[in-house]
Every structure is written in C-alpha cells, then in structure tokens.
Amino acid sequence: MVEIKEQFIVDKKGNRTGVLISIDDYDSILEDLEELYAIRAYDAAKASKDEAVPFRQAVKEIEQNRQ
C-alpha cells in the first residue's frame, strides 16, 4: 500500500473540490489499479463455466478477429 501525500483544492466555502498528488503517487495508483483489474478478470474467468482455451489458440483467434 502506498502512503499518499495529497493536497486538496477547496472552493470559497472550504468544500473539497479536487485533489493534487505527485506523479509518483499517481503512477503507483495506476499500477495497483491495473493489478486489481487483472485479479478481477482472473477471478471472473475462473468462476465462469466457459471452456478453457490454450493461450496460443486465444492469441490466434484474437488476431483473426482484428482483420
């Protein structure tokens, strides 16, 4: 887990309307988010009742569908 040092943007009433974070924190958050998406995709695929397809076959089918 990343310790984020954020700064808040506030309106005239003091309500938070935005946040500023460093590029390093932003990049770290994006990496964590991508990993989370991969985990969710894996969990969904594992839970599905679909037939497993070998990796090479899947790549071949994806390439065919691009054309």
PQR file of N, CA, C, O and H, with PARSE charges and radii, in Angstrom:
ATOM      1  N   MET A   1       0.845  -1.177   0.000 -0.4000 1.5000
ATOM      2  CA  MET A   1       0.000   0.000   0.000 -0.0000 2.0000
ATOM      3  C   MET A   1       0.886   1.235   0.000  0.5500 1.7000
ATOM      4  O   MET A   1       1.943   1.264   0.631 -0.5500 1.4000
ATOM      5  N   VAL A   2       0.442   2.231  -0.706 -0.4000 1.5000
ATOM      6  CA  VAL A   2       1.199   3.461  -0.874 -0.0000 2.0000
ATOM      7  C   VAL A   2       0.715   4.507   0.120  0.5500 1.7000
ATOM      8  O   VAL A   2      -0.489   4.666   0.324 -0.5500 1.4000
ATOM      9  H   VAL A   2      -0.416   2.207  -1.219  0.4000 1.0000
ATOM     10  N   GLU A   3       1.647   5.216   0.735 -0.4000 1.5000
ATOM     11  CA  GLU A   3       1.271   6.355   1.570 -0.0000 2.0000
ATOM     12  C   GLU A   3       1.251   7.579   0.668  0.5500 1.7000
ATOM     13  O   GLU A   3       2.288   8.000   0.155 -0.5500 1.4000
ATOM     14  H   GLU A   3       2.624   5.087   0.570  0.4000 1.0000
ATOM     15  N   ILE A   4       0.083   8.138   0.482 -0.4000 1.5000
ATOM     16  CA  ILE A   4      -0.091   9.246  -0.452 -0.0000 2.0000
ATOM     17  C   ILE A   4      -0.107  10.562   0.308  0.5500 1.7000
ATOM     18  O   ILE A   4      -0.783  10.709   1.326 -0.5500 1.4000
ATOM     19  H   ILE A   4      -0.759   7.795   0.899  0.4000 1.0000
ATOM     20  N   LYS A   5       0.644  11.501  -0.207 -0.4000 1.5000
ATOM     21  CA  LYS A   5       0.645  12.851   0.352 -0.0000 2.0000
ATOM     22  C   LYS A   5      -0.124  13.731  -0.622  0.5500 1.7000
ATOM     23  O   LYS A   5       0.408  14.180  -1.638 -0.5500 1.4000
ATOM     24  H   LYS A   5       1.194  11.382  -1.034  0.4000 1.0000
ATOM     25  N   GLU A   6      -1.387  13.966  -0.287 -0.4000 1.5000
ATOM     26  CA  GLU A   6      -2.247  14.708  -1.186 -0.0000 2.0000
ATOM     27  C   GLU A   6      -2.434  16.137  -0.694  0.5500 1.7000
ATOM     28  O   GLU A   6      -2.241  16.446   0.482 -0.5500 1.4000
ATOM     29  H   GLU A   6      -1.819  13.602   0.538  0.4000 1.0000
ATOM     30  N   GLN A   7      -2.812  16.989  -1.626 -0.4000 1.5000
ATOM     31  CA  GLN A   7      -3.210  18.360  -1.328 -0.0000 2.0000
ATOM     32  C   GLN A   7      -4.600  18.545  -1.916  0.5500 1.7000
ATOM     33  O   GLN A   7      -4.884  18.107  -3.031 -0.5500 1.4000
ATOM     34  H   GLN A   7      -2.968  16.738  -2.582  0.4000 1.0000
ATOM     35  N   PHE A   8      -5.454  19.196  -1.154 -0.4000 1.5000
ATOM     36  CA  PHE A   8      -6.825  19.372  -1.604 -0.0000 2.0000
ATOM     37  C   PHE A   8      -7.045  20.767  -2.171  0.5500 1.7000
ATOM     38  O   PHE A   8      -6.467  21.747  -1.701 -0.5500 1.4000
ATOM     39  H   PHE A   8      -5.224  19.552  -0.248  0.4000 1.0000
ATOM     40  N   ILE A   9      -7.882  20.832  -3.177 -0.4000 1.5000
ATOM     41  CA  ILE A   9      -8.343  22.089  -3.744 -0.0000 2.0000
ATOM     42  C   ILE A   9      -9.717  22.336  -3.130  0.5500 1.7000
ATOM     43  O   ILE A   9     -10.571  21.450  -3.122 -0.5500 1.4000
ATOM     44  H   ILE A   9      -8.351  20.036  -3.559  0.4000 1.0000
ATOM     45  N   VAL A  10      -9.920  23.526  -2.625 -0.4000 1.5000
ATOM     46  CA  VAL A  10     -11.193  23.834  -1.978 -0.0000 2.0000
ATOM     47  C   VAL A  10     -11.849  25.036  -2.655  0.5500 1.7000
ATOM     48  O   VAL A  10     -11.183  25.877  -3.259 -0.5500 1.4000
ATOM     49  H   VAL A  10      -9.227  24.246  -2.631  0.4000 1.0000
ATOM     50  N   ASP A  11     -13.174  25.089  -2.536 -0.4000 1.5000
ATOM     51  CA  ASP A  11     -13.896  26.243  -3.067 -0.0000 2.0000
ATOM     52  C   ASP A  11     -13.940  27.349  -2.007  0.5500 1.7000
ATOM     53  O   ASP A  11     -13.323  27.228  -0.948 -0.5500 1.4000
ATOM     54  H   ASP A  11     -13.715  24.405  -2.046  0.4000 1.0000
ATOM     55  N   LYS A  12     -14.669  28.416  -2.300 -0.4000 1.5000
ATOM     56  CA  LYS A  12     -14.732  29.567  -1.393 -0.0000 2.0000
ATOM     57  C   LYS A  12     -15.327  29.219  -0.034  0.5500 1.7000
ATOM     58  O   LYS A  12     -15.064  29.893   0.962 -0.5500 1.4000
ATOM     59  H   LYS A  12     -15.170  28.514  -3.159  0.4000 1.0000
ATOM     60  N   LYS A  13     -16.128  28.161  -0.006 -0.4000 1.5000
ATOM     61  CA  LYS A  13     -16.755  27.737   1.259 -0.0000 2.0000
ATOM     62  C   LYS A  13     -15.911  26.722   2.015  0.5500 1.7000
ATOM     63  O   LYS A  13     -16.277  26.304   3.114 -0.5500 1.4000
ATOM     64  H   LYS A  13     -16.341  27.613  -0.815  0.4000 1.0000
ATOM     65  N   GLY A  14     -14.786  26.323   1.434 -0.4000 1.5000
ATOM     66  CA  GLY A  14     -13.921  25.348   2.097 -0.0000 2.0000
ATOM     67  C   GLY A  14     -14.248  23.903   1.758  0.5500 1.7000
ATOM     68  O   GLY A  14     -13.672  22.985   2.341 -0.5500 1.4000
ATOM     69  H   GLY A  14     -14.489  26.662   0.541  0.4000 1.0000
ATOM     70  N   ASN A  15     -15.175  23.688   0.813 -0.4000 1.5000
ATOM     71  CA  ASN A  15     -15.520  22.328   0.395 -0.0000 2.0000
ATOM     72  C   ASN A  15     -14.441  21.796  -0.541  0.5500 1.7000
ATOM     73  O   ASN A  15     -13.996  22.497  -1.450 -0.5500 1.4000
ATOM     74  H   ASN A  15     -15.643  24.434   0.339  0.4000 1.0000
ATOM     75  N   ARG A  16     -14.032  20.578  -0.316 -0.4000 1.5000
ATOM     76  CA  ARG A  16     -13.038  19.955  -1.186 -0.0000 2.0000
ATOM     77  C   ARG A  16     -13.632  19.713  -2.568  0.5500 1.7000
ATOM     78  O   ARG A  16     -14.695  19.108  -2.699 -0.5500 1.4000
ATOM     79  H   ARG A  16     -14.394  20.009   0.423  0.4000 1.0000
ATOM     80  N   THR A  17     -12.945  20.185  -3.588 -0.4000 1.5000
ATOM     81  CA  THR A  17     -13.441  20.032  -4.950 -0.0000 2.0000
ATOM     82  C   THR A  17     -12.459  19.279  -5.841  0.5500 1.7000
ATOM     83  O   THR A  17     -12.800  18.903  -6.962 -0.5500 1.4000
ATOM     84  H   THR A  17     -12.080  20.678  -3.482  0.4000 1.0000
ATOM     85  N   GLY A  18     -11.261  19.062  -5.356 -0.4000 1.5000
ATOM     86  CA  GLY A  18     -10.251  18.362  -6.141 -0.0000 2.0000
ATOM     87  C   GLY A  18      -9.097  17.944  -5.253  0.5500 1.7000
ATOM     88  O   GLY A  18      -9.031  18.283  -4.071 -0.5500 1.4000
ATOM     89  H   GLY A  18     -10.984  19.368  -4.445  0.4000 1.0000
ATOM     90  N   VAL A  19      -8.197  17.200  -5.855 -0.4000 1.5000
ATOM     91  CA  VAL A  19      -7.030  16.735  -5.105 -0.0000 2.0000
ATOM     92  C   VAL A  19      -5.816  16.742  -6.019  0.5500 1.7000
ATOM     93  O   VAL A  19      -5.921  16.447  -7.209 -0.5500 1.4000
ATOM     94  H   VAL A  19      -8.250  16.924  -6.815  0.4000 1.0000
ATOM     95  N   LEU A  20      -4.683  17.074  -5.462 -0.4000 1.5000
ATOM     96  CA  LEU A  20      -3.414  17.026  -6.175 -0.0000 2.0000
ATOM     97  C   LEU A  20      -2.547  15.955  -5.537  0.5500 1.7000
ATOM     98  O   LEU A  20      -2.439  15.875  -4.314 -0.5500 1.4000
ATOM     99  H   LEU A  20      -4.598  17.314  -4.495  0.4000 1.0000
ATOM    100  N   ILE A  21      -1.928  15.130  -6.378 -0.4000 1.5000
ATOM    101  CA  ILE A  21      -0.984  14.128  -5.888 -0.0000 2.0000
ATOM    102  C   ILE A  21       0.245  14.171  -6.787  0.5500 1.7000
ATOM    103  O   ILE A  21       0.197  14.686  -7.904 -0.5500 1.4000
ATOM    104  H   ILE A  21      -2.016  15.195  -7.372  0.4000 1.0000
ATOM    105  N   SER A  22       1.331  13.627  -6.289 -0.4000 1.5000
ATOM    106  CA  SER A  22       2.556  13.616  -7.084 -0.0000 2.0000
ATOM    107  C   SER A  22       2.423  12.621  -8.233  0.5500 1.7000
ATOM    108  O   SER A  22       1.597  11.710  -8.195 -0.5500 1.4000
ATOM    109  H   SER A  22       1.370  13.208  -5.382  0.4000 1.0000
ATOM    110  N   ILE A  23       3.241  12.813  -9.237 -0.4000 1.5000
ATOM    111  CA  ILE A  23       3.262  11.887 -10.376 -0.0000 2.0000
ATOM    112  C   ILE A  23       3.627  10.482  -9.910  0.5500 1.7000
ATOM    113  O   ILE A  23       3.051   9.502 -10.382 -0.5500 1.4000
ATOM    114  H   ILE A  23       3.913  13.554  -9.268  0.4000 1.0000
ATOM    115  N   ASP A  24       4.571  10.379  -8.993 -0.4000 1.5000
ATOM    116  CA  ASP A  24       4.961   9.064  -8.480 -0.0000 2.0000
ATOM    117  C   ASP A  24       3.793   8.357  -7.804  0.5500 1.7000
ATOM    118  O   ASP A  24       3.578   7.164  -8.017 -0.5500 1.4000
ATOM    119  H   ASP A  24       5.039  11.175  -8.609  0.4000 1.0000
ATOM    120  N   ASP A  25       3.032   9.098  -6.983 -0.4000 1.5000
ATOM    121  CA  ASP A  25       1.859   8.510  -6.340 -0.0000 2.0000
ATOM    122  C   ASP A  25       0.823   8.109  -7.381  0.5500 1.7000
ATOM    123  O   ASP A  25       0.221   7.039  -7.284 -0.5500 1.4000
ATOM    124  H   ASP A  25       3.206  10.067  -6.810  0.4000 1.0000
ATOM    125  N   TYR A  26       0.616   8.961  -8.370 -0.4000 1.5000
ATOM    126  CA  TYR A  26      -0.340   8.672  -9.448 -0.0000 2.0000
ATOM    127  C   TYR A  26       0.056   7.400 -10.198  0.5500 1.7000
ATOM    128  O   TYR A  26      -0.782   6.531 -10.436 -0.5500 1.4000
ATOM    129  H   TYR A  26       1.105   9.830  -8.449  0.4000 1.0000
ATOM    130  N   ASP A  27       1.333   7.294 -10.569 -0.4000 1.5000
ATOM    131  CA  ASP A  27       1.809   6.098 -11.271 -0.0000 2.0000
ATOM    132  C   ASP A  27       1.629   4.846 -10.424  0.5500 1.7000
ATOM    133  O   ASP A  27       1.253   3.791 -10.936 -0.5500 1.4000
ATOM    134  H   ASP A  27       2.014   8.000 -10.375  0.4000 1.0000
ATOM    135  N   SER A  28       1.896   4.963  -9.137 -0.4000 1.5000
ATOM    136  CA  SER A  28       1.731   3.825  -8.236 -0.0000 2.0000
ATOM    137  C   SER A  28       0.267   3.399  -8.142  0.5500 1.7000
ATOM    138  O   SER A  28      -0.041   2.207  -8.138 -0.5500 1.4000
ATOM    139  H   SER A  28       2.201   5.820  -8.721  0.4000 1.0000
ATOM    140  N   ILE A  29      -0.621   4.367  -8.068 -0.4000 1.5000
ATOM    141  CA  ILE A  29      -2.059   4.072  -8.019 -0.0000 2.0000
ATOM    142  C   ILE A  29      -2.489   3.369  -9.305  0.5500 1.7000
ATOM    143  O   ILE A  29      -3.250   2.403  -9.258 -0.5500 1.4000
ATOM    144  H   ILE A  29      -0.371   5.336  -8.071  0.4000 1.0000
ATOM    145  N   LEU A  30      -2.009   3.846 -10.447 -0.4000 1.5000
ATOM    146  CA  LEU A  30      -2.359   3.210 -11.726 -0.0000 2.0000
ATOM    147  C   LEU A  30      -1.861   1.770 -11.783  0.5500 1.7000
ATOM    148  O   LEU A  30      -2.578   0.886 -12.251 -0.5500 1.4000
ATOM    149  H   LEU A  30      -1.390   4.631 -10.485  0.4000 1.0000
ATOM    150  N   GLU A  31      -0.642   1.526 -11.313 -0.4000 1.5000
ATOM    151  CA  GLU A  31      -0.110   0.164 -11.300 -0.0000 2.0000
ATOM    152  C   GLU A  31      -0.963  -0.738 -10.428  0.5500 1.7000
ATOM    153  O   GLU A  31      -1.284  -1.861 -10.817 -0.5500 1.4000
ATOM    154  H   GLU A  31      -0.059   2.244 -10.933  0.4000 1.0000
ATOM    155  N   ASP A  32      -1.332  -0.252  -9.247 -0.4000 1.5000
ATOM    156  CA  ASP A  32      -2.179  -1.037  -8.347 -0.0000 2.0000
ATOM    157  C   ASP A  32      -3.544  -1.301  -8.972  0.5500 1.7000
ATOM    158  O   ASP A  32      -4.087  -2.397  -8.833 -0.5500 1.4000
ATOM    159  H   ASP A  32      -1.071   0.661  -8.931  0.4000 1.0000
ATOM    160  N   LEU A  33      -4.098  -0.312  -9.655 -0.4000 1.5000
ATOM    161  CA  LEU A  33      -5.397  -0.464 -10.300 -0.0000 2.0000
ATOM    162  C   LEU A  33      -5.340  -1.496 -11.417  0.5500 1.7000
ATOM    163  O   LEU A  33      -6.252  -2.311 -11.558 -0.5500 1.4000
ATOM    164  H   LEU A  33      -3.656   0.578  -9.768  0.4000 1.0000
ATOM    165  N   GLU A  34      -4.274  -1.466 -12.213 -0.4000 1.5000
ATOM    166  CA  GLU A  34      -4.114  -2.462 -13.281 -0.0000 2.0000
ATOM    167  C   GLU A  34      -4.018  -3.872 -12.696  0.5500 1.7000
ATOM    168  O   GLU A  34      -4.585  -4.818 -13.243 -0.5500 1.4000
ATOM    169  H   GLU A  34      -3.533  -0.804 -12.099  0.4000 1.0000
ATOM    170  N   GLU A  35      -3.298  -4.006 -11.584 -0.4000 1.5000
ATOM    171  CA  GLU A  35      -3.185  -5.316 -10.938 -0.0000 2.0000
ATOM    172  C   GLU A  35      -4.543  -5.774 -10.420  0.5500 1.7000
ATOM    173  O   GLU A  35      -4.891  -6.949 -10.538 -0.5500 1.4000
ATOM    174  H   GLU A  35      -2.837  -3.238 -11.140  0.4000 1.0000
ATOM    175  N   LEU A  36      -5.305  -4.855  -9.850 -0.4000 1.5000
ATOM    176  CA  LEU A  36      -6.642  -5.187  -9.366 -0.0000 2.0000
ATOM    177  C   LEU A  36      -7.538  -5.654 -10.506  0.5500 1.7000
ATOM    178  O   LEU A  36      -8.265  -6.636 -10.356 -0.5500 1.4000
ATOM    179  H   LEU A  36      -5.022  -3.901  -9.754  0.4000 1.0000
ATOM    180  N   TYR A  37      -7.496  -4.958 -11.653 -0.4000 1.5000
ATOM    181  CA  TYR A  37      -8.284  -5.374 -12.816 -0.0000 2.0000
ATOM    182  C   TYR A  37      -7.886  -6.770 -13.275  0.5500 1.7000
ATOM    183  O   TYR A  37      -8.748  -7.576 -13.627 -0.5500 1.4000
ATOM    184  H   TYR A  37      -6.906  -4.160 -11.775  0.4000 1.0000
ATOM    185  N   ALA A  38      -6.594  -7.062 -13.273 -0.4000 1.5000
ATOM    186  CA  ALA A  38      -6.119  -8.388 -13.676 -0.0000 2.0000
ATOM    187  C   ALA A  38      -6.625  -9.460 -12.717  0.5500 1.7000
ATOM    188  O   ALA A  38      -7.034 -10.540 -13.144 -0.5500 1.4000
ATOM    189  H   ALA A  38      -5.894  -6.407 -12.987  0.4000 1.0000
ATOM    190  N   ILE A  39      -6.597  -9.163 -11.439 -0.4000 1.5000
ATOM    191  CA  ILE A  39      -7.090 -10.119 -10.432 -0.0000 2.0000
ATOM    192  C   ILE A  39      -8.580 -10.356 -10.626  0.5500 1.7000
ATOM    193  O   ILE A  39      -9.038 -11.498 -10.582 -0.5500 1.4000
ATOM    194  H   ILE A  39      -6.265  -8.286 -11.092  0.4000 1.0000
ATOM    195  N   ARG A  40      -9.338  -9.285 -10.839 -0.4000 1.5000
ATOM    196  CA  ARG A  40     -10.784  -9.434 -11.049 -0.0000 2.0000
ATOM    197  C   ARG A  40     -11.083 -10.232 -12.316  0.5500 1.7000
ATOM    198  O   ARG A  40     -11.990 -11.065 -12.330 -0.5500 1.4000
ATOM    199  H   ARG A  40      -8.966  -8.358 -10.874  0.4000 1.0000
ATOM    200  N   ALA A  41     -10.323  -9.978 -13.375 -0.4000 1.5000
ATOM    201  CA  ALA A  41     -10.517 -10.719 -14.622 -0.0000 2.0000
ATOM    202  C   ALA A  41     -10.202 -12.191 -14.415  0.5500 1.7000
ATOM    203  O   ALA A  41     -10.921 -13.058 -14.913 -0.5500 1.4000
ATOM    204  H   ALA A  41      -9.586  -9.302 -13.363  0.4000 1.0000
ATOM    205  N   TYR A  42      -9.133 -12.478 -13.685 -0.4000 1.5000
ATOM    206  CA  TYR A  42      -8.768 -13.870 -13.395 -0.0000 2.0000
ATOM    207  C   TYR A  42      -9.871 -14.541 -12.592  0.5500 1.7000
ATOM    208  O   TYR A  42     -10.290 -15.654 -12.911 -0.5500 1.4000
ATOM    209  H   TYR A  42      -8.549 -11.774 -13.281  0.4000 1.0000
ATOM    210  N   ASP A  43     -10.343 -13.860 -11.544 -0.4000 1.5000
ATOM    211  CA  ASP A  43     -11.408 -14.437 -10.706 -0.0000 2.0000
ATOM    212  C   ASP A  43     -12.668 -14.694 -11.523  0.5500 1.7000
ATOM    213  O   ASP A  43     -13.314 -15.728 -11.359 -0.5500 1.4000
ATOM    214  H   ASP A  43     -10.002 -12.957 -11.284  0.4000 1.0000
ATOM    215  N   ALA A  44     -13.021 -13.755 -12.407 -0.4000 1.5000
ATOM    216  CA  ALA A  44     -14.213 -13.928 -13.234 -0.0000 2.0000
ATOM    217  C   ALA A  44     -14.038 -15.093 -14.203  0.5500 1.7000
ATOM    218  O   ALA A  44     -14.965 -15.875 -14.412 -0.5500 1.4000
ATOM    219  H   ALA A  44     -12.496 -12.915 -12.541  0.4000 1.0000
ATOM    220  N   ALA A  45     -12.860 -15.207 -14.788 -0.4000 1.5000
ATOM    221  CA  ALA A  45     -12.605 -16.299 -15.723 -0.0000 2.0000
ATOM    222  C   ALA A  45     -12.626 -17.641 -15.008  0.5500 1.7000
ATOM    223  O   ALA A  45     -13.155 -18.623 -15.530 -0.5500 1.4000
ATOM    224  H   ALA A  45     -12.107 -14.571 -14.618  0.4000 1.0000
ATOM    225  N   LYS A  46     -12.061 -17.680 -13.840 -0.4000 1.5000
ATOM    226  CA  LYS A  46     -12.021 -18.931 -13.071 -0.0000 2.0000
ATOM    227  C   LYS A  46     -13.425 -19.350 -12.637  0.5500 1.7000
ATOM    228  O   LYS A  46     -13.737 -20.540 -12.593 -0.5500 1.4000
ATOM    229  H   LYS A  46     -11.631 -16.883 -13.416  0.4000 1.0000
ATOM    230  N   ALA A  47     -14.267 -18.368 -12.317 -0.4000 1.5000
ATOM    231  CA  ALA A  47     -15.623 -18.669 -11.856 -0.0000 2.0000
ATOM    232  C   ALA A  47     -16.573 -19.014 -12.993  0.5500 1.7000
ATOM    233  O   ALA A  47     -17.622 -19.617 -12.766 -0.5500 1.4000
ATOM    234  H   ALA A  47     -14.014 -17.401 -12.353  0.4000 1.0000
ATOM    235  N   SER A  48     -16.210 -18.635 -14.216 -0.4000 1.5000
ATOM    236  CA  SER A  48     -17.112 -18.896 -15.339 -0.0000 2.0000
ATOM    237  C   SER A  48     -17.094 -20.376 -15.690  0.5500 1.7000
ATOM    238  O   SER A  48     -16.156 -21.103 -15.363 -0.5500 1.4000
ATOM    239  H   SER A  48     -15.357 -18.145 -14.400  0.4000 1.0000
ATOM    240  N   LYS A  49     -18.129 -20.791 -16.348 -0.4000 1.5000
ATOM    241  CA  LYS A  49     -18.248 -22.197 -16.754 -0.0000 2.0000
ATOM    242  C   LYS A  49     -17.767 -22.394 -18.188  0.5500 1.7000
ATOM    243  O   LYS A  49     -17.956 -23.462 -18.770 -0.5500 1.4000
ATOM    244  H   LYS A  49     -18.891 -20.200 -16.613  0.4000 1.0000
ATOM    245  N   ASP A  50     -17.137 -21.347 -18.760 -0.4000 1.5000
ATOM    246  CA  ASP A  50     -16.645 -21.438 -20.129 -0.0000 2.0000
ATOM    247  C   ASP A  50     -15.483 -22.414 -20.224  0.5500 1.7000
ATOM    248  O   ASP A  50     -14.745 -22.637 -19.265 -0.5500 1.4000
ATOM    249  H   ASP A  50     -16.984 -20.480 -18.287  0.4000 1.0000
ATOM    250  N   GLU A  51     -15.350 -22.977 -21.392 -0.4000 1.5000
ATOM    251  CA  GLU A  51     -14.257 -23.908 -21.654 -0.0000 2.0000
ATOM    252  C   GLU A  51     -12.944 -23.134 -21.737  0.5500 1.7000
ATOM    253  O   GLU A  51     -12.875 -22.077 -22.363 -0.5500 1.4000
ATOM    254  H   GLU A  51     -15.949 -22.796 -22.172  0.4000 1.0000
ATOM    255  N   ALA A  52     -11.914 -23.666 -21.105 -0.4000 1.5000
ATOM    256  CA  ALA A  52     -10.592 -23.035 -21.155 -0.0000 2.0000
ATOM    257  C   ALA A  52     -10.008 -23.186 -22.555  0.5500 1.7000
ATOM    258  O   ALA A  52     -10.153 -24.228 -23.194 -0.5500 1.4000
ATOM    259  H   ALA A  52     -11.970 -24.525 -20.596  0.4000 1.0000
ATOM    260  N   VAL A  53      -9.344 -22.128 -23.023 -0.4000 1.5000
ATOM    261  CA  VAL A  53      -8.736 -22.128 -24.349 -0.0000 2.0000
ATOM    262  C   VAL A  53      -7.232 -21.948 -24.173  0.5500 1.7000
ATOM    263  O   VAL A  53      -6.807 -21.057 -23.436 -0.5500 1.4000
ATOM    264  H   VAL A  53      -9.226 -21.281 -22.504  0.4000 1.0000
ATOM    265  N   PRO A  54      -6.421 -22.767 -24.827 -0.5600 1.5000
ATOM    266  CA  PRO A  54      -4.975 -22.586 -24.730  0.2800 2.0000
ATOM    267  C   PRO A  54      -4.562 -21.189 -25.190  0.5500 1.7000
ATOM    268  O   PRO A  54      -5.179 -20.615 -26.088 -0.5500 1.4000
ATOM    269  N   PHE A  55      -3.521 -20.652 -24.574 -0.4000 1.5000
ATOM    270  CA  PHE A  55      -3.078 -19.286 -24.845 -0.0000 2.0000
ATOM    271  C   PHE A  55      -2.825 -19.048 -26.327  0.5500 1.7000
ATOM    272  O   PHE A  55      -3.307 -18.062 -26.884 -0.5500 1.4000
ATOM    273  H   PHE A  55      -3.020 -21.118 -23.845  0.4000 1.0000
ATOM    274  N   ARG A  56      -2.077 -19.934 -26.972 -0.4000 1.5000
ATOM    275  CA  ARG A  56      -1.750 -19.747 -28.392 -0.0000 2.0000
ATOM    276  C   ARG A  56      -3.010 -19.710 -29.255  0.5500 1.7000
ATOM    277  O   ARG A  56      -3.094 -18.934 -30.206 -0.5500 1.4000
ATOM    278  H   ARG A  56      -1.685 -20.735 -26.520  0.4000 1.0000
ATOM    279  N   GLN A  57      -3.969 -20.537 -28.923 -0.4000 1.5000
ATOM    280  CA  GLN A  57      -5.232 -20.534 -29.676 -0.0000 2.0000
ATOM    281  C   GLN A  57      -5.979 -19.221 -29.455  0.5500 1.7000
ATOM    282  O   GLN A  57      -6.552 -18.668 -30.394 -0.5500 1.4000
ATOM    283  H   GLN A  57      -3.900 -21.167 -28.150  0.4000 1.0000
ATOM    284  N   ALA A  58      -5.976 -18.727 -28.236 -0.4000 1.5000
ATOM    285  CA  ALA A  58      -6.655 -17.469 -27.939 -0.0000 2.0000
ATOM    286  C   ALA A  58      -6.019 -16.324 -28.717  0.5500 1.7000
ATOM    287  O   ALA A  58      -6.728 -15.494 -29.286 -0.5500 1.4000
ATOM    288  H   ALA A  58      -5.510 -19.176 -27.473  0.4000 1.0000
ATOM    289  N   VAL A  59      -4.694 -16.271 -28.747 -0.4000 1.5000
ATOM    290  CA  VAL A  59      -3.996 -15.224 -29.489 -0.0000 2.0000
ATOM    291  C   VAL A  59      -4.337 -15.319 -30.972  0.5500 1.7000
ATOM    292  O   VAL A  59      -4.568 -14.302 -31.626 -0.5500 1.4000
ATOM    293  H   VAL A  59      -4.118 -16.945 -28.285  0.4000 1.0000
ATOM    294  N   LYS A  60      -4.368 -16.539 -31.500 -0.4000 1.5000
ATOM    295  CA  LYS A  60      -4.689 -16.746 -32.911 -0.0000 2.0000
ATOM    296  C   LYS A  60      -6.099 -16.235 -33.220  0.5500 1.7000
ATOM    297  O   LYS A  60      -6.318 -15.579 -34.239 -0.5500 1.4000
ATOM    298  H   LYS A  60      -4.181 -17.365 -30.969  0.4000 1.0000
ATOM    299  N   GLU A  61      -7.047 -16.539 -32.339 -0.4000 1.5000
ATOM    300  CA  GLU A  61      -8.420 -16.095 -32.558 -0.0000 2.0000
ATOM    301  C   GLU A  61      -8.540 -14.568 -32.455  0.5500 1.7000
ATOM    302  O   GLU A  61      -9.291 -13.951 -33.211 -0.5500 1.4000
ATOM    303  H   GLU A  61      -6.869 -17.071 -31.511  0.4000 1.0000
ATOM    304  N   ILE A  62      -7.818 -13.978 -31.543 -0.4000 1.5000
ATOM    305  CA  ILE A  62      -7.847 -12.517 -31.413 -0.0000 2.0000
ATOM    306  C   ILE A  62      -7.286 -11.874 -32.682  0.5500 1.7000
ATOM    307  O   ILE A  62      -7.858 -10.917 -33.203 -0.5500 1.4000
ATOM    308  H   ILE A  62      -7.208 -14.480 -30.929  0.4000 1.0000
ATOM    309  N   GLU A  63      -6.183 -12.395 -33.169 -0.4000 1.5000
ATOM    310  CA  GLU A  63      -5.572 -11.851 -34.379 -0.0000 2.0000
ATOM    311  C   GLU A  63      -6.512 -11.994 -35.580  0.5500 1.7000
ATOM    312  O   GLU A  63      -6.588 -11.089 -36.411 -0.5500 1.4000
ATOM    313  H   GLU A  63      -5.719 -13.173 -32.746  0.4000 1.0000
ATOM    314  N   GLN A  64      -7.219 -13.107 -35.680 -0.4000 1.5000
ATOM    315  CA  GLN A  64      -8.157 -13.313 -36.775 -0.0000 2.0000
ATOM    316  C   GLN A  64      -9.320 -12.318 -36.692  0.5500 1.7000
ATOM    317  O   GLN A  64      -9.799 -11.835 -37.718 -0.5500 1.4000
ATOM    318  H   GLN A  64      -7.157 -13.842 -35.005  0.4000 1.0000
ATOM    319  N   ASN A  65      -9.765 -12.018 -35.487 -0.4000 1.5000
ATOM    320  CA  ASN A  65     -10.899 -11.102 -35.319 -0.0000 2.0000
ATOM    321  C   ASN A  65     -10.518  -9.656 -35.586  0.5500 1.7000
ATOM    322  O   ASN A  65     -11.392  -8.828 -35.843 -0.5500 1.4000
ATOM    323  H   ASN A  65      -9.376 -12.410 -34.654  0.4000 1.0000
ATOM    324  N   ARG A  66      -9.232  -9.334 -35.531 -0.4000 1.5000
ATOM    325  CA  ARG A  66      -8.777  -7.964 -35.803 -0.0000 2.0000
ATOM    326  C   ARG A  66      -8.854  -7.632 -37.287  0.5500 1.7000
ATOM    327  O   ARG A  66      -8.950  -6.461 -37.652 -0.5500 1.4000
ATOM    328  H   ARG A  66      -8.522 -10.006 -35.323  0.4000 1.0000
ATOM    329  N   GLN A  67      -8.815  -8.622 -38.125 -0.4000 1.5000
ATOM    330  CA  GLN A  67      -8.755  -8.394 -39.573 -0.0000 2.0000
ATOM    331  C   GLN A  67     -10.106  -8.163 -40.165  0.5500 1.7000
ATOM    332  O   GLN A  67     -10.225  -7.956 -41.372 -0.5500 1.4000
ATOM    333  H   GLN A  67      -8.737  -9.574 -37.828  0.4000 1.0000
TER
END
